[in-house]
């Protein structure tokens, strides 16, 4: 097994007990004097407040670190569109996937900048809808060009409508419904990507899936630590978990991991179509990756 695969597996295993602890403790409402601050946007109406102290640097932005890190998600989308939209061999579904990064990134900025419920929904609902696009991509990855999937699209749209209504109606005190819907979609995407990797990338010509999982699960790991141990002092230099802006690192890990996941699906799709996909970008900087697909088939 490749060292990246081992590292991704280790991070995933380490995150599991923390996830179960999170489910049992459900620490969504932080009770901290630090978070009592109010700014330009007035009383906070979101059902969750994150570990970053509110309105520390300016009265116009509730969580500056989380806002700035959310912009990197939108940047992933801009970069993906710029690198791929002119390539005729790359189908429009992948461009739509990159567009979702823009919506999620800016929605996350609004949410963390205001901590208002309406902007929380502008963050959460596009994440659910984006998962629908990603699920369609992996379900149709082996399709022949031109195949219609009206039934699959109708099923996914119905699932997204039901999920949206459930979040709007029942997530009035926490994020339980959203996390369940989004989490189930993410688990399916990881499982389906693993299957596709084994069949279309058997010789591991690229390690994109491993990198995507490592980034995403690594981001999830610090997200769980941030939720569980926010008020925990570390015992040196007066620092605590709150000092490390771990939710911002979740944005970086999840955004980059999902971006690499889309790059991976483009590579798999081109491979399935007997084209010649070439991975470009800086080797140690996954957010610079892109796929160049030659029209000539191998």
C-alpha positions as CSV (number, residue, x, y, z in Angstrom):
1,X,0.0,0.0,0.0
2,X,1.3,3.5,-0.9
3,X,2.4,5.7,2.1
4,X,-0.3,8.2,1.2
5,X,-3.0,5.5,1.4
6,X,-1.6,4.5,4.8
7,X,-1.6,8.1,6.0
8,X,-5.2,8.7,4.8
9,X,-6.3,5.5,6.5
10,X,-4.6,6.4,9.7
11,X,-6.3,9.9,9.8
12,X,-9.6,8.3,9.0
13,X,-9.3,5.7,11.8
14,X,-8.2,8.4,14.3
15,X,-11.2,10.5,13.4
16,X,-13.8,7.7,14.0
17,X,-13.7,7.7,17.9
18,X,-13.9,11.5,17.9
19,X,-16.9,11.3,15.6
20,X,-18.7,8.9,18.0
21,X,-17.9,11.2,20.9
22,X,-19.3,14.1,19.0
23,X,-22.5,12.2,18.3
24,X,-22.9,11.4,22.0
25,X,-22.0,14.9,23.3
26,X,-23.6,17.0,20.6
27,X,-21.7,20.2,21.6
28,X,-23.3,22.6,19.1
29,X,-24.1,25.5,21.4
30,X,-21.0,27.0,22.8
31,X,-21.5,28.7,26.1
32,X,-18.6,31.1,26.3
33,X,-18.2,34.7,27.4
34,X,-15.9,35.2,24.4
35,X,-18.8,34.4,22.0
36,X,-21.2,36.9,23.7
37,X,-19.9,39.8,21.5
38,X,-22.3,41.3,19.0
39,X,-21.4,43.3,16.0
40,X,-22.9,45.1,13.1
41,X,-25.3,42.3,12.1
42,X,-27.0,42.2,15.5
43,X,-28.1,39.1,17.5
44,X,-26.8,35.8,16.2
45,X,-29.6,33.6,14.9
46,X,-27.6,30.6,13.5
47,X,-28.2,27.3,15.2
48,X,-24.4,26.8,15.7
49,X,-21.6,29.0,16.7
50,X,-18.0,28.0,15.9
51,X,-15.0,28.0,18.2
52,X,-13.4,31.1,16.8
53,X,-14.1,34.1,19.1
54,X,-16.7,36.5,17.6
55,X,-16.1,40.0,16.4
56,X,-12.5,40.2,17.6
57,X,-11.0,42.2,14.8
58,X,-13.9,44.2,13.4
59,X,-17.6,44.7,14.2
60,X,-18.5,43.9,10.6
61,X,-17.2,40.3,10.5
62,X,-18.1,37.8,13.2
63,X,-15.4,35.2,12.4
64,X,-12.6,36.7,10.3
65,X,-10.5,33.5,10.1
66,X,-13.4,31.4,8.9
67,X,-14.4,34.0,6.4
68,X,-10.9,34.3,4.9
69,X,-10.5,30.5,4.7
70,X,-14.0,30.2,3.0
71,X,-12.6,32.4,0.2
72,X,-10.2,29.6,-0.6
73,X,-13.1,27.3,-1.4
74,X,-14.4,29.9,-4.0
75,X,-10.9,30.2,-5.3
76,X,-10.8,26.5,-6.0
77,X,-13.9,26.9,-8.1
78,X,-12.5,29.8,-10.1
79,X,-9.3,28.0,-10.7
80,X,-11.1,24.8,-11.8
81,X,-13.3,26.6,-14.2
82,X,-10.4,28.6,-15.7
83,X,-8.3,25.5,-16.3
84,X,-11.0,23.2,-17.7
85,X,-13.9,25.1,-19.4
86,X,-12.1,25.6,-22.7
87,X,-11.3,21.9,-23.1
88,X,-13.9,20.4,-25.4
89,X,-13.2,16.9,-24.1
90,X,-14.3,17.8,-20.6
91,X,-18.0,17.6,-20.1
92,X,-20.1,20.4,-18.7
93,X,-21.0,18.5,-15.6
94,X,-17.5,19.0,-14.3
95,X,-17.7,22.8,-14.9
96,X,-21.0,22.7,-12.9
97,X,-19.2,20.9,-10.1
98,X,-16.5,23.7,-10.0
99,X,-19.3,26.4,-10.0
100,X,-20.6,24.9,-6.8
101,X,-17.4,25.8,-5.1
102,X,-18.1,29.4,-5.8
103,X,-21.6,29.2,-4.3
104,X,-20.5,27.2,-1.2
105,X,-17.4,29.5,-0.7
106,X,-19.4,32.7,-0.8
107,X,-22.3,31.2,1.2
108,X,-19.8,30.2,3.9
109,X,-18.3,33.7,3.9
110,X,-21.8,35.2,4.6
111,X,-22.5,32.6,7.3
112,X,-19.3,33.0,9.2
113,X,-19.3,36.8,8.7
114,X,-22.7,37.3,10.2
115,X,-23.7,34.1,12.1
116,X,-27.3,34.6,10.9
117,X,-29.6,31.7,10.2
118,X,-30.5,32.8,6.7
119,X,-26.8,32.8,5.7
120,X,-26.2,29.6,7.5
121,X,-28.7,28.1,5.0
122,X,-26.7,29.8,2.2
123,X,-23.8,27.7,3.3
124,X,-25.4,24.4,4.1
125,X,-28.0,24.0,1.3
126,X,-25.4,24.5,-1.5
127,X,-23.3,21.8,0.1
128,X,-26.2,19.4,-0.1
129,X,-27.0,20.4,-3.7
130,X,-23.3,20.1,-4.7
131,X,-23.3,16.6,-3.3
132,X,-26.1,15.9,-5.7
133,X,-23.9,17.0,-8.6
134,X,-21.0,15.0,-7.4
135,X,-23.1,11.9,-7.0
136,X,-24.4,12.2,-10.5
137,X,-20.8,12.5,-11.8
138,X,-19.7,9.2,-10.1
139,X,-22.9,7.4,-11.0
140,X,-22.6,8.3,-14.7
141,X,-18.8,8.1,-14.9
142,X,-18.8,4.9,-17.0
143,X,-21.7,6.0,-19.3
144,X,-21.2,6.3,-23.0
145,X,-21.2,9.9,-24.4
146,X,-24.7,11.1,-25.1
147,X,-26.5,8.6,-22.7
148,X,-29.5,10.2,-21.1
149,X,-30.0,9.7,-17.3
150,X,-33.4,11.4,-16.8
151,X,-34.4,8.9,-14.1
152,X,-31.2,9.4,-12.2
153,X,-31.5,13.2,-12.4
154,X,-35.1,13.1,-11.2
155,X,-34.2,10.8,-8.3
156,X,-31.4,13.1,-7.2
157,X,-33.5,16.2,-7.6
158,X,-36.2,14.6,-5.4
159,X,-33.6,13.6,-2.8
160,X,-32.3,17.2,-2.7
161,X,-35.8,18.7,-2.4
162,X,-36.6,16.3,0.5
163,X,-33.2,17.1,2.2
164,X,-33.7,20.8,1.8
165,X,-37.2,20.7,3.3
166,X,-36.0,18.6,6.2
167,X,-33.2,21.0,7.0
168,X,-35.5,24.0,6.8
169,X,-38.2,22.4,8.9
170,X,-36.4,20.4,11.5
171,X,-32.9,21.9,12.0
172,X,-34.2,24.7,14.3
173,X,-31.8,24.0,17.2
174,X,-28.8,22.3,15.7
175,X,-27.4,20.8,12.5
176,X,-28.4,17.2,12.9
177,X,-30.5,16.8,9.8
178,X,-28.0,18.7,7.6
179,X,-25.0,16.7,8.9
180,X,-26.9,13.4,8.4
181,X,-27.9,14.3,4.8
182,X,-24.5,15.7,3.9
183,X,-22.5,13.0,5.7
184,X,-24.4,10.1,4.0
185,X,-23.7,11.7,0.6
186,X,-20.1,12.1,1.4
187,X,-19.7,8.5,2.5
188,X,-21.3,7.3,-0.7
189,X,-18.9,9.5,-2.8
190,X,-15.9,8.0,-0.9
191,X,-17.1,4.5,-1.4
192,X,-18.0,4.9,-5.1
193,X,-14.6,6.7,-5.7
194,X,-12.8,3.8,-4.0
195,X,-14.5,1.3,-6.3
196,X,-13.8,3.4,-9.4
197,X,-10.2,3.9,-8.4
198,X,-9.7,0.1,-8.1
199,X,-11.2,-0.6,-11.5
200,X,-9.9,2.4,-13.6
201,X,-6.7,3.2,-11.8
202,X,-5.7,-0.2,-10.8
203,X,-1.9,0.5,-11.3
204,X,-2.2,3.8,-9.4
205,X,-1.0,5.9,-12.2
206,X,-2.2,8.8,-10.2
207,X,-2.8,9.1,-6.4
208,X,-5.5,11.7,-6.6
209,X,-8.1,9.7,-4.6
210,X,-5.6,9.2,-1.8
211,X,-4.7,12.9,-1.7
212,X,-8.4,13.9,-1.8
213,X,-9.3,11.6,1.1
214,X,-6.2,12.7,3.1
215,X,-7.1,16.4,2.7
216,X,-10.8,16.0,3.3
217,X,-10.6,13.5,6.3
218,X,-7.7,15.6,7.7
219,X,-9.9,18.6,7.6
220,X,-12.8,16.7,9.2
221,X,-10.4,15.5,12.0
222,X,-9.6,19.1,13.0
223,X,-13.3,20.0,12.6
224,X,-14.2,17.4,15.2
225,X,-11.4,18.4,17.5
226,X,-12.6,22.1,17.2
227,X,-16.1,21.1,18.1
228,X,-15.3,18.8,21.0
229,X,-12.4,20.6,22.8
230,X,-12.9,24.3,22.0
231,X,-12.7,25.4,25.6
232,X,-9.8,23.1,26.4
233,X,-6.6,24.9,27.6
234,X,-3.3,23.5,26.3
235,X,-1.3,24.5,29.3
236,X,1.5,26.4,27.6
237,X,1.8,30.1,26.6
238,X,-1.8,30.6,27.7
239,X,-3.0,28.9,24.5
240,X,-6.1,26.7,24.1
241,X,-7.8,24.9,21.2
242,X,-9.6,28.2,20.4
243,X,-6.3,29.8,19.5
244,X,-5.6,27.6,16.5
245,X,-8.6,28.5,14.3
246,X,-9.2,24.8,13.5
247,X,-12.5,25.4,11.7
248,X,-10.5,27.5,9.2
249,X,-8.3,24.5,8.5
250,X,-11.5,22.4,7.9
251,X,-12.3,24.8,5.1
252,X,-8.8,24.4,3.7
253,X,-8.8,20.6,3.9
254,X,-12.4,20.0,2.8
255,X,-12.2,22.6,0.0
256,X,-8.9,21.3,-1.4
257,X,-9.9,17.6,-0.9
258,X,-13.2,18.1,-2.7
259,X,-11.4,20.0,-5.5
260,X,-8.9,17.1,-5.9
261,X,-11.8,14.7,-5.9
262,X,-13.3,16.5,-8.9
263,X,-9.9,16.5,-10.6
264,X,-9.8,12.7,-9.9
265,X,-13.2,12.1,-11.5
266,X,-12.2,14.1,-14.6
267,X,-9.1,11.9,-14.9
268,X,-11.2,8.7,-14.4
269,X,-13.8,9.8,-17.0
270,X,-11.1,10.5,-19.6
271,X,-9.4,7.2,-18.9
272,X,-12.7,5.4,-19.3
273,X,-13.3,7.1,-22.6
274,X,-9.8,5.9,-23.8
275,X,-8.5,9.4,-24.0
276,X,-5.2,10.7,-22.7
277,X,-5.6,12.6,-19.4
278,X,-2.4,14.3,-18.1
279,X,-2.2,15.6,-14.5
280,X,-0.7,19.0,-14.4
281,X,0.2,21.4,-11.6
282,X,2.7,21.7,-8.8
283,X,3.3,18.3,-7.2
284,X,3.1,19.3,-3.6
285,X,0.3,21.9,-4.1
286,X,-2.9,19.9,-4.8
287,X,-4.9,23.1,-5.2
288,X,-2.9,23.8,-8.4
289,X,-3.8,20.5,-10.1
290,X,-5.7,20.3,-13.3
291,X,-6.3,17.8,-16.0
292,X,-5.3,18.3,-19.6
293,X,-7.2,15.9,-21.9
294,X,-6.0,15.3,-25.4
295,X,-8.8,14.8,-27.9
296,X,-6.8,12.0,-29.6
297,X,-7.7,8.7,-28.1
298,X,-5.1,6.2,-26.9
